[in-house]
Structures are given as structure tokens and as C-alpha cells.
Amino acid sequence: MAFGYYAGYNYWQMPPSAIDWDGLNCVVHFAADPQGDGTIDLNRFQLFPARIDEMVEMARDHDACVLLTVGGANTRWGLVE
């Protein structure tokens, strides 16, 4: 099983259509930012709904899955509040 890491904030440098899907089983889409109230913020790392939809569509077209990363750089406090 092969996983790839995709940073949503790099969308303009490499949109999902530019991913080499050969041999890739799953993409780990970075990242949802956890908030202290239990919600997640998708905007901080530029995971806008249209971009998420695009990634999921591309993955489906290539029989791959998409996992969502929760947390990342400087997001620890949202996880522990």
C-alpha cells in the first residue's frame, strides 16, 4: 500500500490533477486545524470545499482513497483544550 502526502496550501504549485497516481493507493490531505470547541477549521491550511471535492474526485478516478489529517504545525492547543 502506498500513501502520498498532499498539502492543501500548495494547491497552486501542484493541483490534484498534477499528482502521479500510478501505484498510489491513498492520499493524506493536510490539514484540518482542530479548535478548542471541538470543531475544525479548514481555511487555515486552505482546504476549501471545492478543493476537497476535487481531490476526492481525482482519487476515485484512480481507485484511491483520501484521508484527512487533523492537526499540524502549531495546532496542538486545539487538540488539548
GUBAPA-276308 format. One record per residue: x, y, z of N, C-alpha, C, O in turn; residue in three letters. Coordinates in Angstrom, 3 decimals. Layout:
BEGIN
+----------+----------+----------+----------+----------+----------+----------+----------+----------+----------+----------+----------+-----+
!   n_east !  n_north !     n_up !  ca_east ! ca_north !    ca_up !   c_east !  c_north !     c_up !   o_east !  o_north !     o_up !  aa !
+----------+----------+----------+----------+----------+----------+----------+----------+----------+----------+----------+----------+-----+
!        X !        Y !        Z !        X !        Y !        Z !        X !        Y !        Z !        X !        Y !        Z ! ala !
...
+----------+----------+----------+----------+----------+----------+----------+----------+----------+----------+----------+----------+-----+
***
This chain:
BEGIN
+----------+----------+----------+----------+----------+----------+----------+----------+----------+----------+----------+----------+-----+
!   n_east !  n_north !     n_up !  ca_east ! ca_north !    ca_up !   c_east !  c_north !     c_up !   o_east !  o_north !     o_up !  aa !
+----------+----------+----------+----------+----------+----------+----------+----------+----------+----------+----------+----------+-----+
!    0.844 !   -1.171 !    0.000 !    0.000 !    0.000 !    0.000 !    0.892 !    1.238 !    0.000 !    1.820 !    1.341 !    0.803 ! met !
!    0.618 !    2.150 !   -0.877 !    1.415 !    3.373 !   -0.992 !    0.555 !    4.591 !   -0.673 !   -0.526 !    4.771 !   -1.234 ! ala !
!    1.058 !    5.424 !    0.239 !    0.387 !    6.650 !    0.631 !    1.174 !    7.849 !    0.115 !    2.403 !    7.817 !    0.056 ! phe !
!    0.461 !    8.897 !   -0.254 !    1.086 !   10.157 !   -0.615 !    0.570 !   11.252 !    0.302 !   -0.553 !   11.166 !    0.799 ! gly !
!    1.361 !   12.258 !    0.525 !    1.019 !   13.382 !    1.390 !    0.750 !   14.584 !    0.502 !    1.558 !   14.904 !   -0.370 ! tyr !
!   -0.373 !   15.252 !    0.713 !   -0.722 !   16.399 !   -0.110 !   -1.069 !   17.583 !    0.787 !   -2.028 !   17.523 !    1.556 ! tyr !
!   -0.303 !   18.639 !    0.690 !   -0.543 !   19.855 !    1.481 !   -1.474 !   20.784 !    0.713 !   -1.134 !   21.270 !   -0.366 ! ala !
!   -2.652 !   21.024 !    1.282 !   -3.640 !   21.867 !    0.630 !   -3.129 !   23.254 !    0.288 !   -3.554 !   23.849 !   -0.703 ! gly !
!   -2.222 !   23.771 !    1.100 !   -1.712 !   25.121 !    0.850 !   -0.766 !   25.180 !   -0.350 !   -0.372 !   26.269 !   -0.766 ! tyr !
!   -0.402 !   24.042 !   -0.903 !    0.428 !   24.014 !   -2.119 !   -0.394 !   23.810 !   -3.386 !    0.152 !   23.474 !   -4.437 ! asn !
!   -1.684 !   24.009 !   -3.290 !   -2.591 !   23.780 !   -4.414 !   -2.136 !   24.482 !   -5.698 !   -2.165 !   23.884 !   -6.774 ! tyr !
!   -1.727 !   25.720 !   -5.591 !   -1.366 !   26.479 !   -6.795 !   -0.087 !   25.964 !   -7.439 !    0.087 !   26.112 !   -8.649 ! trp !
!    0.808 !   25.366 !   -6.669 !    2.025 !   24.784 !   -7.236 !    1.761 !   23.388 !   -7.801 !    2.409 !   22.969 !   -8.760 ! gln !
!    0.794 !   22.663 !   -7.196 !    0.521 !   21.301 !   -7.639 !   -0.929 !   20.932 !   -7.353 !   -1.235 !   20.402 !   -6.285 ! met !
!   -1.822 !   21.207 !   -8.295 !   -3.218 !   20.809 !   -8.095 !   -3.344 !   19.286 !   -8.164 !   -2.450 !   18.624 !   -8.692 ! pro !
!   -4.427 !   18.722 !   -7.645 !   -4.611 !   17.272 !   -7.676 !   -4.464 !   16.658 !   -9.075 !   -4.052 !   15.505 !   -9.204 ! pro !
!   -4.792 !   17.408 !  -10.097 !   -4.664 !   16.892 !  -11.464 !   -3.207 !   16.651 !  -11.858 !   -2.943 !   15.947 !  -12.833 ! ser !
!   -2.260 !   17.222 !  -11.115 !   -0.829 !   17.052 !  -11.420 !   -0.201 !   15.892 !  -10.647 !    0.974 !   15.585 !  -10.848 ! ala !
!   -0.962 !   15.247 !   -9.773 !   -0.432 !   14.132 !   -8.984 !   -0.193 !   12.928 !   -9.888 !   -1.023 !   12.611 !  -10.739 ! ile !
!    0.928 !   12.268 !   -9.705 !    1.200 !   10.996 !  -10.392 !    0.535 !    9.893 !   -9.574 !    1.068 !    9.474 !   -8.546 ! asp !
!   -0.603 !    9.432 !  -10.017 !   -1.409 !    8.475 !   -9.271 !   -0.946 !    7.031 !   -9.463 !   -1.462 !    6.139 !   -8.789 ! trp !
!   -0.002 !    6.774 !  -10.350 !    0.455 !    5.406 !  -10.584 !    0.994 !    4.784 !   -9.297 !    1.940 !    5.304 !   -8.705 ! asp !
!    0.407 !    3.694 !   -8.872 !    0.862 !    2.987 !   -7.686 !    0.447 !    3.608 !   -6.373 !    0.807 !    3.102 !   -5.310 ! gly !
!   -0.304 !    4.694 !   -6.422 !   -0.719 !    5.387 !   -5.207 !   -2.085 !    4.857 !   -4.767 !   -3.043 !    4.884 !   -5.540 ! leu !
!   -2.173 !    4.376 !   -3.528 !   -3.426 !    3.829 !   -3.020 !   -4.238 !    4.841 !   -2.226 !   -5.463 !    4.750 !   -2.156 ! asn !
!   -3.551 !    5.800 !   -1.632 !   -4.243 !    6.730 !   -0.755 !   -3.457 !    8.042 !   -0.660 !   -2.227 !    8.057 !   -0.701 ! cys !
!   -4.205 !    9.135 !   -0.533 !   -3.601 !   10.448 !   -0.333 !   -4.016 !   10.950 !    1.042 !   -5.193 !   10.909 !    1.398 ! val !
!   -3.047 !   11.421 !    1.809 !   -3.312 !   12.024 !    3.112 !   -3.348 !   13.533 !    2.888 !   -2.322 !   14.166 !    2.645 ! val !
!   -4.554 !   14.091 !    2.975 !   -4.787 !   15.500 !    2.651 !   -4.593 !   16.340 !    3.913 !   -5.301 !   16.149 !    4.901 ! his !
!   -3.650 !   17.254 !    3.881 !   -3.270 !   18.097 !    5.012 !   -3.936 !   19.453 !    4.872 !   -3.931 !   19.986 !    3.762 ! phe !
!   -4.466 !   20.009 !    5.827 !   -4.848 !   19.540 !    7.134 !   -6.004 !   20.346 !    7.648 !   -6.190 !   21.510 !    7.292 ! ala !
!   -6.780 !   19.703 !    8.495 !   -7.828 !   20.388 !    9.236 !   -7.223 !   20.865 !   10.557 !   -6.486 !   20.129 !   11.212 ! ala !
!   -7.535 !   22.072 !   10.932 !   -6.988 !   22.683 !   12.138 !   -7.997 !   22.524 !   13.277 !   -9.057 !   23.150 !   13.237 ! asp !
!   -7.698 !   21.704 !   14.292 !   -8.648 !   21.496 !   15.387 !   -8.784 !   22.743 !   16.252 !   -7.817 !   23.458 !   16.513 ! pro !
!  -10.015 !   22.976 !   16.686 !  -10.309 !   24.119 !   17.546 !  -10.667 !   23.610 !   18.937 !  -11.109 !   22.472 !   19.089 ! gln !
!  -10.481 !   24.430 !   19.925 !  -10.737 !   24.049 !   21.307 !  -12.181 !   23.674 !   21.596 !  -12.458 !   22.978 !   22.573 ! gly !
!  -13.109 !   24.132 !   20.748 !  -14.529 !   23.830 !   20.973 !  -14.977 !   22.539 !   20.284 !  -16.163 !   22.209 !   20.279 ! asp !
!  -14.011 !   21.810 !   19.700 !  -14.329 !   20.538 !   19.051 !  -14.584 !   20.629 !   17.564 !  -14.766 !   19.604 !   16.908 ! gly !
!  -14.603 !   21.838 !   17.015 !  -14.786 !   21.995 !   15.572 !  -13.425 !   21.958 !   14.877 !  -12.380 !   21.948 !   15.527 ! thr !
!  -13.459 !   21.938 !   13.551 !  -12.215 !   22.029 !   12.779 !  -12.309 !   23.206 !   11.823 !  -13.383 !   23.539 !   11.324 ! ile !
!  -11.177 !   23.820 !   11.582 !  -11.065 !   24.943 !   10.651 !  -10.363 !   24.425 !    9.405 !   -9.215 !   23.988 !    9.477 ! asp !
!  -11.042 !   24.470 !    8.266 !  -10.455 !   24.017 !    7.015 !   -9.736 !   25.142 !    6.268 !   -8.968 !   24.882 !    5.341 ! leu !
!   -9.981 !   26.379 !    6.665 !   -9.417 !   27.518 !    5.937 !   -7.941 !   27.762 !    6.222 !   -7.213 !   28.206 !    5.334 ! asn !
!   -7.483 !   27.483 !    7.439 !   -6.105 !   27.815 !    7.812 !   -5.091 !   27.208 !    6.846 !   -4.131 !   27.866 !    6.447 ! arg !
!   -5.311 !   25.951 !    6.477 !   -4.391 !   25.281 !    5.553 !   -4.977 !   25.162 !    4.148 !   -4.553 !   24.324 !    3.352 ! phe !
!   -5.961 !   26.016 !    3.860 !   -6.553 !   26.177 !    2.530 !   -7.224 !   24.912 !    1.996 !   -7.106 !   24.585 !    0.815 ! gln !
!   -7.926 !   24.210 !    2.878 !   -8.723 !   23.055 !    2.455 !  -10.156 !   23.514 !    2.197 !  -11.073 !   23.174 !    2.944 ! leu !
!  -10.329 !   24.269 !    1.158 !  -11.645 !   24.784 !    0.821 !  -12.506 !   23.659 !    0.238 !  -11.971 !   22.756 !   -0.405 ! phe !
!  -13.834 !   23.693 !    0.448 !  -14.699 !   22.605 !   -0.012 !  -14.498 !   22.201 !   -1.472 !  -14.474 !   21.009 !   -1.777 ! pro !
!  -14.356 !   23.152 !   -2.365 !  -14.163 !   22.810 !   -3.788 !  -12.861 !   22.043 !   -4.003 !  -12.799 !   21.152 !   -4.850 ! ala !
!  -11.838 !   22.378 !   -3.252 !  -10.551 !   21.682 !   -3.380 !  -10.632 !   20.263 !   -2.813 !  -10.046 !   19.330 !   -3.361 ! arg !
!  -11.364 !   20.118 !   -1.712 !  -11.560 !   18.779 !   -1.155 !  -12.328 !   17.923 !   -2.155 !  -11.961 !   16.775 !   -2.404 ! ile !
!  -13.392 !   18.477 !   -2.728 !  -14.178 !   17.748 !   -3.730 !  -13.315 !   17.332 !   -4.916 !  -13.433 !   16.214 !   -5.417 ! asp !
!  -12.452 !   18.233 !   -5.358 !  -11.564 !   17.929 !   -6.486 !  -10.624 !   16.771 !   -6.150 !  -10.416 !   15.877 !   -6.969 ! glu !
!  -10.061 !   16.792 !   -4.943 !   -9.156 !   15.723 !   -4.531 !   -9.882 !   14.382 !   -4.468 !   -9.375 !   13.374 !   -4.960 ! met !
!  -11.064 !   14.373 !   -3.866 !  -11.838 !   13.137 !   -3.753 !  -12.206 !   12.604 !   -5.139 !  -12.116 !   11.400 !   -5.380 ! val !
!  -12.611 !   13.473 !   -6.034 !  -12.950 !   13.056 !   -7.394 !  -11.744 !   12.441 !   -8.113 !  -11.862 !   11.401 !   -8.760 ! glu !
!  -10.594 !   13.090 !   -7.992 !   -9.388 !   12.558 !   -8.630 !   -9.008 !   11.199 !   -8.032 !   -8.634 !   10.279 !   -8.759 ! met !
!   -9.104 !   11.082 !   -6.726 !   -8.781 !    9.817 !   -6.074 !   -9.720 !    8.712 !   -6.538 !   -9.275 !    7.607 !   -6.845 ! ala !
!  -10.995 !    9.000 !   -6.591 !  -11.968 !    7.999 !   -7.062 !  -11.667 !    7.572 !   -8.488 !  -11.765 !    6.392 !   -8.823 ! arg !
!  -11.305 !    8.519 !   -9.314 !  -10.965 !    8.206 !  -10.707 !   -9.782 !    7.251 !  -10.804 !   -9.613 !    6.563 !  -11.811 ! asp !
!   -8.960 !    7.210 !   -9.747 !   -7.753 !    6.374 !   -9.749 !   -7.824 !    5.248 !   -8.706 !   -6.802 !    4.687 !   -8.310 ! his !
!   -9.043 !    4.934 !   -8.275 !   -9.264 !    3.861 !   -7.285 !   -8.397 !    4.034 !   -6.042 !   -7.842 !    3.070 !   -5.516 ! asp !
!   -8.292 !    5.266 !   -5.586 !   -7.508 !    5.582 !   -4.387 !   -8.441 !    6.196 !   -3.345 !   -9.575 !    6.563 !   -3.653 ! ala !
!   -7.959 !    6.301 !   -2.129 !   -8.747 !    6.922 !   -1.065 !   -8.088 !    8.235 !   -0.636 !   -6.934 !    8.515 !   -0.961 ! cys !
!   -8.855 !    9.018 !    0.098 !   -8.346 !   10.268 !    0.669 !   -8.593 !   10.234 !    2.167 !   -9.713 !    9.988 !    2.614 ! val !
!   -7.549 !   10.482 !    2.937 !   -7.649 !   10.618 !    4.386 !   -7.397 !   12.074 !    4.738 !   -6.597 !   12.741 !    4.082 ! leu !
!   -8.060 !   12.567 !    5.752 !   -7.895 !   13.944 !    6.184 !   -7.007 !   13.996 !    7.416 !   -7.289 !   13.332 !    8.414 ! leu !
!   -5.948 !   14.770 !    7.355 !   -5.090 !   14.995 !    8.512 !   -5.768 !   16.017 !    9.418 !   -6.244 !   17.053 !    8.953 ! thr !
!   -5.808 !   15.721 !   10.697 !   -6.321 !   16.675 !   11.680 !   -5.150 !   17.084 !   12.554 !   -4.565 !   16.261 !   13.259 ! val !
!   -4.815 !   18.361 !   12.501 !   -3.677 !   18.869 !   13.253 !   -2.462 !   19.028 !   12.361 !   -2.408 !   18.504 !   11.249 ! gly !
!   -1.514 !   19.745 !   12.863 !   -0.285 !   20.025 !   12.125 !    0.526 !   21.041 !   12.906 !    0.400 !   21.146 !   14.126 ! gly !
!    1.346 !   21.777 !   12.206 !    2.213 !   22.759 !   12.853 !    1.403 !   23.738 !   13.706 !    0.460 !   24.369 !   13.228 ! ala !
!    1.784 !   23.846 !   14.953 !    1.187 !   24.804 !   15.888 !   -0.316 !   24.613 !   16.100 !   -1.025 !   25.583 !   16.368 ! asn !
!   -0.809 !   23.381 !   15.983 !   -2.229 !   23.118 !   16.209 !   -2.469 !   22.327 !   17.484 !   -3.612 !   21.996 !   17.798 ! thr !
!   -1.433 !   22.027 !   18.207 !   -1.527 !   21.207 !   19.414 !   -2.566 !   21.720 !   20.389 !   -3.291 !   20.928 !   20.991 ! arg !
!   -2.651 !   23.019 !   20.554 !   -3.532 !   23.587 !   21.576 !   -4.988 !   23.301 !   21.266 !   -5.790 !   23.160 !   22.189 ! trp !
!   -5.351 !   23.213 !   20.004 !   -6.727 !   22.868 !   19.661 !   -7.076 !   21.445 !   20.028 !   -8.243 !   21.117 !   20.243 ! gly !
!   -6.055 !   20.591 !   20.099 !   -6.282 !   19.183 !   20.437 !   -6.368 !   18.950 !   21.937 !   -6.964 !   17.966 !   22.377 ! leu !
!   -5.784 !   19.837 !   22.725 !   -5.718 !   19.591 !   24.174 !   -6.649 !   20.461 !   25.000 !   -6.769 !   20.253 !   26.208 ! val !
!   -7.302 !   21.415 !   24.388 !   -8.191 !   22.294 !   25.163 !   -9.436 !   21.549 !   25.600 !  -10.300 !   22.125 !   26.261 ! glu !
+----------+----------+----------+----------+----------+----------+----------+----------+----------+----------+----------+----------+-----+
***
